[in-house]
Amino acid sequence: MQVTNIDVNNQCFNGTAHTASVSMELRSGEQTPTNVHFLCRTDRGADCPSTLVLYDLLQDALRQARRMPGFRAGEKDIEVDVTTATITAA
């Protein structure tokens, strides 16, 4: 499955960690896309560059996705190409 769209919303820093809601659209060929949503976090500090925070949040979302039954069993693989995926961070 290929990640075609990523939305990062409600990003905040609570004093110890950055948290956000990450939604991903997954497509497999011509099938109807599947949307998955994750609550993600990273322990980077408040002064960390936003690109590193975003990278960590996306890595956490992918980690959670890979633990879902279909992916964990090896039935499907997740492919992310940041040159073609649309990433929106609000």
Backbone hydrogen bonds, N-H to C=O, Kabsch-Sander energy under -0.5 kcal/mol:
donor,donor_aa,acceptor,acceptor_aa,energy
2,Q,27,R,-3.3
3,V,79,E,-2.8
4,T,2,Q,-0.6
4,T,25,E,-2.7
5,N,25,E,-1.0
6,I,86,T,-3.4
7,D,23,S,-2.7
8,V,88,T,-3.4
9,N,7,D,-0.5
9,N,21,S,-3.0
12,C,19,T,-2.4
14,N,17,A,-2.3
18,H,42,T,-2.7
19,T,12,C,-2.7
20,A,40,C,-2.0
21,S,9,N,-3.0
22,V,20,A,-0.6
22,V,38,F,-3.0
23,S,7,D,-2.8
24,M,36,V,-2.7
25,E,5,N,-2.7
26,L,24,M,-0.6
26,L,34,T,-3.4
27,R,2,Q,-2.7
31,Q,28,S,-1.8
34,T,26,L,-3.0
36,V,24,M,-2.4
38,F,22,V,-2.7
40,C,20,A,-3.0
40,C,38,F,-0.6
42,T,18,H,-2.1
48,C,45,G,-1.5
52,L,49,P,-0.8
53,V,49,P,-1.7
54,L,50,S,-2.7
55,Y,51,T,-2.2
56,D,52,L,-2.4
57,L,53,V,-2.4
58,L,54,L,-2.4
59,Q,55,Y,-2.3
60,D,56,D,-2.3
61,A,57,L,-2.0
62,L,58,L,-2.4
63,R,59,Q,-2.4
64,Q,60,D,-2.2
65,A,61,A,-2.4
66,R,62,L,-2.4
67,R,63,R,-0.5
67,R,64,Q,-1.0
68,M,65,A,-1.6
71,F,68,M,-0.7
72,R,68,M,-3.1
73,A,69,P,-2.1
74,G,71,F,-1.4
75,E,70,G,-1.1
76,K,70,G,-1.2
79,E,1,M,-2.9
79,E,77,D,-0.5
81,D,3,V,-0.5
82,V,80,V,-0.6
84,T,81,D,-1.8
85,A,81,D,-2.4
86,T,4,T,-1.7
87,I,85,A,-0.6
88,T,6,I,-2.9
88,T,86,T,-0.5
89,A,87,I,-0.5
90,A,8,V,-2.7
90,A,88,T,-0.5
